[in-house]
Amino acid sequence: MSDPAAGRPGNTGDGDNYDPDVHDPDVSVPADAPPEGSHPDGSIGFDGLGGDADGVDERASEVDDLTDSMVRPASPDAEAEQALADAVDAIDVTDVDVFALLDERDQFKTMAQRVQADFDNFRKQSAARAQADADRATGRLAEAMLPVLDAAEAAFLRHPDEVGPLLNQMLVELKKHGLETLDLDGQPFDPEVAEAVAHEHGDGGEPVVAEVLRSGYRWKGKTLRAAMVKTKD
């Protein structure tokens, strides 16, 4: 209970500890006054402690000034370019023998050209050997077909109408792969492609092929088997 006569809160009689700052209200401040640190309209300052916008702007400008004065690290590309430039500048070329370097360069160039030429020759020789091996293998197959062609040719002489289409078809297909029949009838005799097994006299002169007794064949431009012929001079 308070003492109305003295205007003091209760329990503050004589002999009690009385603190005027605690027990006496500050009558100089109106009861409806806004809190300390607030704006007249009742809003609280930016920092909550009575600060105003000007102070905030001032502190922001101080931060901006500090960040502007800070040294920003360079990008990795810029650092690499600078390091390369420093390394180039550090090279001492006063003792470099330019003519010796050019001579060494020419030697390496000549060596590389020689290696390239050797490789090209090796590649061409390898291709030629592979083709020759393939031709020999197919040539042996074509040579194995010659007895079949001889039998078909003999049958053609007896039964041309029946065997002719079959023999012609075989020769056409084999020609696609390089096998050709030698056409020697009436041609000058050539021992490279023909073998004379019979001869008849004529008016004299150079011998020519009078009759083909067994056909000869050429395989990819080379004589696979010489023809057996009768000559006449």
Backbone hydrogen bonds in HBPLUS format (Angstrom, degrees):
<---DONOR---> <-ACCEPTOR-->    atom                        ^
c    i                          cat <-CA-CA->   ^        H-A-AA   ^      H-
h    n   atom  resd res      DA  || num        DHA   H-A  angle D-A-AA Bond
n    s   type  num  typ     dist DA aas  dist angle  dist       angle   num
A0003-ASP N   A0008-ARG O   2.90 MM   5  5.48 149.1  2.00 156.3 166.2     1
A0007-GLY N   A0003-ASP O   2.89 MM   4  5.86 130.7  2.14 145.3 160.3     2
A0008-ARG N   A0003-ASP O   3.34 MM   5  5.48 141.8  2.49 147.8 149.0     3
A0016-ASP N   A0013-GLY O   3.02 MM   3  5.61 162.8  2.05 131.9 135.4     4
A0022-VAL N   A0019-ASP O   3.07 MM   3  5.39 136.1  2.27 106.3 118.0     5
A0023-HIS N   A0019-ASP O   2.83 MM   4  5.92 178.0  1.83 169.8 170.5     6
A0024-ASP N   A0020-PRO O   2.89 MM   4  4.97 148.5  1.99 122.8 131.4     7
A0029-VAL N   A0026-ASP O   3.44 MM   3  6.03 160.8  2.48 110.9 114.8     8
A0033-ALA N   A0030-PRO O   3.22 MM   3  5.34 164.3  2.25 109.5 110.5     9
A0038-SER N   A0035-PRO O   3.24 MM   3  5.78 152.4  2.32 135.5 134.3    10
A0039-HIS N   A0043-SER O   2.69 MM   4  5.30 168.2  1.70 166.0 169.3    11
A0042-GLY N   A0039-HIS O   2.80 MM   3  5.29 162.2  1.83 120.5 124.7    12
A0048-GLY N   A0045-GLY O   2.98 MM   3  4.97 149.0  2.08 100.2 110.0    13
A0056-VAL N   A0052-ASP O   3.24 MM   4  6.61 151.2  2.33 144.2 152.3    14
A0057-ASP N   A0053-ALA O   2.90 MM   4  6.16 166.3  1.92 156.3 159.0    15
A0058-GLU N   A0054-ASP O   2.95 MM   4  6.10 152.1  2.03 141.4 149.6    16
A0059-ARG N   A0055-GLY O   2.95 MM   4  6.21 157.2  2.00 146.3 151.7    17
A0060-ALA N   A0056-VAL O   2.86 MM   4  6.12 157.9  1.91 152.3 159.1    18
A0061-SER N   A0057-ASP O   2.88 MM   4  6.09 154.6  1.95 147.3 153.8    19
A0062-GLU N   A0058-GLU O   3.00 MM   4  6.28 146.0  2.12 140.5 150.1    20
A0063-VAL N   A0059-ARG O   2.98 MM   4  6.35 151.6  2.06 147.9 155.0    21
A0064-ASP N   A0060-ALA O   2.91 MM   4  6.21 161.7  1.95 150.8 155.8    22
A0065-ASP N   A0061-SER O   2.85 MM   4  6.03 156.8  1.90 145.4 152.1    23
A0066-LEU N   A0062-GLU O   2.96 MM   4  6.19 152.9  2.03 143.7 151.1    24
A0067-THR N   A0063-VAL O   2.89 MM   4  6.19 164.0  1.92 156.7 160.2    25
A0068-ASP N   A0064-ASP O   2.88 MM   4  6.04 152.2  1.96 148.1 156.1    26
A0069-SER N   A0065-ASP O   3.14 MM   4  6.30 143.6  2.27 139.7 148.4    27
A0070-MET N   A0067-THR O   3.25 MM   3  5.14 146.9  2.36  94.5 104.0    28
A0079-GLU N   A0075-SER O   2.97 MM   4  6.29 156.0  2.02 153.9 161.4    29
A0080-ALA N   A0076-PRO O   2.86 MM   4  6.09 156.8  1.92 148.9 155.0    30
A0081-GLU N   A0077-ASP O   2.90 MM   4  6.12 162.5  1.93 151.5 156.2    31
A0082-GLN N   A0078-ALA O   2.90 MM   4  6.04 157.5  1.95 145.0 151.7    32
A0083-ALA N   A0079-GLU O   2.84 MM   4  6.05 153.8  1.91 145.2 152.8    33
A0084-LEU N   A0080-ALA O   2.88 MM   4  6.10 157.2  1.93 148.7 154.9    34
A0085-ALA N   A0081-GLU O   2.88 MM   4  6.09 159.0  1.92 147.1 153.2    35
A0086-ASP N   A0082-GLN O   2.88 MM   4  6.10 155.8  1.94 145.9 152.6    36
A0087-ALA N   A0083-ALA O   2.89 MM   4  6.11 152.7  1.96 144.3 152.0    37
A0088-VAL N   A0084-LEU O   2.89 MM   4  6.15 157.8  1.94 151.3 157.0    38
A0089-ASP N   A0085-ALA O   2.93 MM   4  6.11 158.7  1.98 146.3 152.6    39
A0090-ALA N   A0086-ASP O   2.95 MM   4  6.10 134.8  2.15 137.4 149.5    40
A0091-ILE N   A0088-VAL O   3.21 MM   3  5.41 154.0  2.28 103.7 111.2    41
A0096-VAL N   A0093-VAL O   3.41 MM   3  5.20 167.8  2.42 100.1 103.4    42
A0101-LEU N   A0097-ASP O   3.11 MM   4  6.43 155.0  2.17 149.9 156.9    43
A0102-LEU N   A0098-VAL O   2.94 MM   4  6.23 157.0  1.99 151.3 157.7    44
A0103-ASP N   A0099-PHE O   2.96 MM   4  6.13 153.3  2.03 142.7 149.9    45
A0104-GLU N   A0100-ALA O   2.94 MM   4  6.16 156.7  2.00 145.7 152.0    46
A0105-ARG N   A0101-LEU O   2.88 MM   4  6.09 153.9  1.95 146.5 154.1    47
A0106-ASP N   A0102-LEU O   2.98 MM   4  6.25 156.4  2.04 145.7 151.3    48
A0107-GLN N   A0103-ASP O   3.01 MM   4  6.29 150.9  2.10 145.3 153.2    49
A0108-PHE N   A0104-GLU O   3.04 MM   4  6.34 162.5  2.08 151.7 155.3    50
A0109-LYS N   A0105-ARG O   2.92 MM   4  6.15 153.8  1.99 147.6 155.7    51
A0110-THR N   A0106-ASP O   2.88 MM   4  6.09 159.3  1.92 148.4 153.3    52
A0111-MET N   A0107-GLN O   2.93 MM   4  6.16 157.6  1.99 148.2 154.8    53
A0112-ALA N   A0108-PHE O   2.91 MM   4  6.12 157.9  1.95 147.8 153.3    54
A0113-GLN N   A0109-LYS O   2.97 MM   4  6.22 156.2  2.03 148.0 154.5    55
A0114-ARG N   A0110-THR O   2.96 MM   4  6.18 153.2  2.03 146.8 154.1    56
A0115-VAL N   A0111-MET O   2.99 MM   4  6.25 160.0  2.03 150.3 155.4    57
A0116-GLN N   A0112-ALA O   2.96 MM   4  6.14 156.4  2.01 145.8 152.5    58
A0117-ALA N   A0113-GLN O   2.92 MM   4  6.13 156.7  1.97 146.2 152.3    59
A0118-ASP N   A0114-ARG O   2.93 MM   4  6.17 159.5  1.97 149.8 155.4    60
A0119-PHE N   A0115-VAL O   2.95 MM   4  6.15 155.1  2.01 145.7 152.8    61
A0120-ASP N   A0116-GLN O   2.95 MM   4  6.20 157.3  2.00 148.2 154.2    62
A0121-ASN N   A0117-ALA O   2.98 MM   4  6.24 160.1  2.02 150.4 155.4    63
A0122-PHE N   A0118-ASP O   2.93 MM   4  6.13 159.4  1.97 147.8 153.8    64
A0123-ARG N   A0119-PHE O   2.89 MM   4  6.11 157.0  1.94 149.8 156.0    65
A0124-LYS N   A0120-ASP O   2.97 MM   4  6.22 160.1  2.01 149.3 154.3    66
A0125-GLN N   A0121-ASN O   2.89 MM   4  6.08 164.2  1.91 152.9 157.4    67
A0126-SER N   A0122-PHE O   2.86 MM   4  5.99 156.1  1.92 146.6 153.7    68
A0127-ALA N   A0123-ARG O   2.98 MM   4  6.17 158.1  2.03 145.8 151.6    69
A0128-ALA N   A0124-LYS O   2.91 MM   4  6.15 156.2  1.97 147.8 154.6    70
A0129-ARG N   A0125-GLN O   2.88 MM   4  6.08 159.0  1.92 149.3 154.7    71
A0130-ALA N   A0126-SER O   2.94 MM   4  6.11 159.4  1.98 147.7 153.6    72
A0131-GLN N   A0127-ALA O   2.97 MM   4  6.17 156.2  2.02 145.7 152.1    73
A0132-ALA N   A0128-ALA O   2.90 MM   4  6.10 156.6  1.95 146.9 153.6    74
A0133-ASP N   A0129-ARG O   2.90 MM   4  6.11 158.6  1.95 150.2 155.7    75
A0134-ALA N   A0130-ALA O   3.02 MM   4  6.25 155.4  2.09 143.2 149.9    76
A0135-ASP N   A0131-GLN O   2.88 MM   4  6.12 154.9  1.94 148.1 155.3    77
A0136-ARG N   A0132-ALA O   2.92 MM   4  6.16 156.6  1.98 148.3 154.4    78
A0137-ALA N   A0133-ASP O   3.00 MM   4  6.21 157.6  2.05 145.8 152.0    79
A0138-THR N   A0134-ALA O   2.96 MM   4  6.19 167.4  1.97 153.1 156.0    80
A0139-GLY N   A0135-ASP O   2.71 MM   4  5.74 143.1  1.85 140.3 152.2    81
A0140-ARG N   A0136-ARG O   2.96 MM   4  6.17 149.3  2.06 144.8 150.8    82
A0141-LEU N   A0137-ALA O   3.27 MM   4  6.61 148.0  2.38 137.7 146.1    83
A0142-ALA N   A0138-THR O   2.86 MM   4  6.19 156.4  1.92 148.3 154.7    84
A0143-GLU N   A0139-GLY O   2.82 MM   4  6.03 153.8  1.89 146.3 154.0    85
A0144-ALA N   A0140-ARG O   3.01 MM   4  6.19 144.6  2.14 137.0 146.0    86
A0145-MET N   A0142-ALA O   3.00 MM   3  5.08 141.2  2.16  98.0 109.8    87
A0146-LEU N   A0143-GLU O   3.16 MM   3  5.35 155.3  2.22 104.3 111.7    88
A0148-VAL N   A0145-MET O   3.04 MM   3  5.32 120.2  2.42 104.2 119.2    89
A0149-LEU N   A0145-MET O   3.02 MM   4  6.39 152.8  2.10 152.3 160.8    90
A0150-ASP N   A0146-LEU O   2.83 MM   4  6.13 155.6  1.89 156.3 163.5    91
A0151-ALA N   A0147-PRO O   3.00 MM   4  6.20 160.1  2.04 146.0 150.5    92
A0152-ALA N   A0148-VAL O   2.95 MM   4  6.18 155.9  2.01 145.0 152.2    93
A0153-GLU N   A0149-LEU O   2.80 MM   4  5.98 150.0  1.89 145.3 153.9    94
A0154-ALA N   A0150-ASP O   2.92 MM   4  6.17 157.0  1.97 149.1 155.0    95
A0155-ALA N   A0151-ALA O   2.98 MM   4  6.19 156.0  2.04 145.4 152.0    96
A0156-PHE N   A0152-ALA O   2.91 MM   4  6.08 140.2  2.07 137.5 148.8    97
A0157-LEU N   A0153-GLU O   3.11 MM   4  6.46 145.2  2.24 145.7 153.3    98
A0159-HIS N   A0155-ALA O   2.78 MM   4  5.89 161.8  1.82 153.8 160.0    99
A0163-VAL N   A0159-HIS O   2.97 MM   4  5.96 170.9  1.97 164.1 167.0   100
A0164-GLY N   A0160-PRO O   2.81 MM   4  4.94 141.1  1.96 127.7 137.7   101
A0167-LEU N   A0163-VAL O   2.94 MM   4  6.12 169.3  1.95 168.3 171.7   102
A0168-ASN N   A0164-GLY O   2.91 MM   4  6.02 164.0  1.94 158.1 162.9   103
A0169-GLN N   A0165-PRO O   3.01 MM   4  6.14 155.3  2.07 142.3 148.7   104
A0170-MET N   A0166-LEU O   3.07 MM   4  6.33 155.4  2.14 148.2 154.4   105
A0171-LEU N   A0167-LEU O   3.03 MM   4  6.29 163.0  2.06 152.8 156.7   106
A0172-VAL N   A0168-ASN O   2.97 MM   4  6.18 154.8  2.03 148.3 155.3   107
A0173-GLU N   A0169-GLN O   3.13 MM   4  6.29 165.0  2.15 149.3 152.4   108
A0174-LEU N   A0170-MET O   3.00 MM   4  6.16 162.0  2.03 150.9 156.2   109
A0175-LYS N   A0171-LEU O   2.94 MM   4  5.98 144.7  2.07 139.7 148.9   110
A0176-LYS N   A0172-VAL O   3.31 MM   4  6.59 141.3  2.47 140.1 148.7   111
A0177-HIS N   A0174-LEU O   3.08 MM   3  5.32 140.1  2.24 101.0 112.1   112
A0179-LEU N   A0174-LEU O   3.00 MM   5  5.31 163.5  2.03 138.9 133.7   113
A0178-GLY N   A0175-LYS O   3.08 MM   3  4.99 163.2  2.11 102.0 107.2   114
A0220-LYS N   A0178-GLY O   2.82 MM  42  4.71 162.0  1.85 142.4 141.9   115
A0180-GLU N   A0218-ARG O   2.82 MM  38  5.13 159.3  1.86 153.3 159.6   116
A0218-ARG N   A0180-GLU O   2.77 MM  38  5.13 159.3  1.81 148.9 156.0   117
A0182-LEU N   A0216-GLY O   2.81 MM  34  5.29 177.4  1.81 140.4 141.1   118
A0187-GLN N   A0184-LEU O   2.96 MM   3  5.16 167.8  1.97 131.6 132.2   119
A0186-GLY N   A0209-VAL O   2.96 MM  23  5.10 151.4  2.05 140.3 146.2   120
A0209-VAL N   A0187-GLN O   2.94 MM  22  5.65 162.3  1.97 156.1 160.6   121
A0189-PHE N   A0207-PRO O   3.18 MM  18  5.86 176.7  2.18 132.1 131.8   122
A0193-VAL N   A0190-ASP O   3.06 MM   3  5.78 151.7  2.15 121.0 127.3   123
A0194-ALA N   A0190-ASP O   2.98 MM   4  5.91 130.3  2.24 151.7 165.5   124
A0227-ALA N   A0193-VAL O   3.01 MM  34  6.36 165.5  2.03 140.4 136.3   125
A0195-GLU N   A0227-ALA O   2.60 MM  32  5.87 152.4  1.67 168.0 177.5   126
A0229-VAL N   A0195-GLU O   2.92 MM  34  6.05 164.6  1.95 146.4 150.0   127
A0197-VAL N   A0229-VAL O   2.93 MM  32  6.05 163.6  1.96 168.7 172.3   128
A0231-THR N   A0198-ALA O   2.91 MM  33  6.35 157.7  1.96 146.4 142.6   129
A0200-GLU N   A0231-THR O   2.95 MM  31  6.38 147.9  2.06 147.0 156.7   130
A0204-GLY N   A0233-ASP O   2.70 MM  29  4.84 107.6  2.23  95.2 115.7   131
A0208-VAL N   A0232-LYS O   2.80 MM  24  5.45 156.0  1.86 148.0 153.8   132
A0232-LYS N   A0208-VAL O   2.88 MM  24  5.45 143.1  2.02 149.4 159.3   133
A0210-ALA N   A0230-LYS O   2.63 MM  20  5.47 149.1  1.72 149.0 159.6   134
A0211-GLU N   A0230-LYS O   3.17 MM  19  5.13 148.6  2.27 139.4 141.1   135
A0230-LYS N   A0211-GLU O   2.81 MM  19  5.13 154.4  1.87 150.7 157.0   136
A0213-LEU N   A0228-MET O   2.68 MM  15  5.35 143.1  1.81 145.2 156.7   137
A0214-ARG N   A0228-MET O   3.09 MM  14  4.98 148.8  2.19 139.6 138.2   138
A0228-MET N   A0214-ARG O   3.10 MM  14  4.98 152.4  2.18 132.7 141.0   139
A0217-TYR N   A0225-ARG O   2.96 MM   8  5.33 144.8  2.09 138.0 149.3   140
A0224-LEU N   A0217-TYR O   2.84 MM   7  5.50 145.5  1.96 132.1 142.1   141
A0225-ARG N   A0217-TYR O   3.15 MM   8  5.33 162.8  2.18 144.1 142.7   142
A0219-TRP N   A0222-LYS O   2.59 MM   3  5.22 152.4  1.67 168.0 164.0   143
A0222-LYS N   A0219-TRP O   3.15 MM   3  5.22 165.3  2.17 108.2 112.3   144
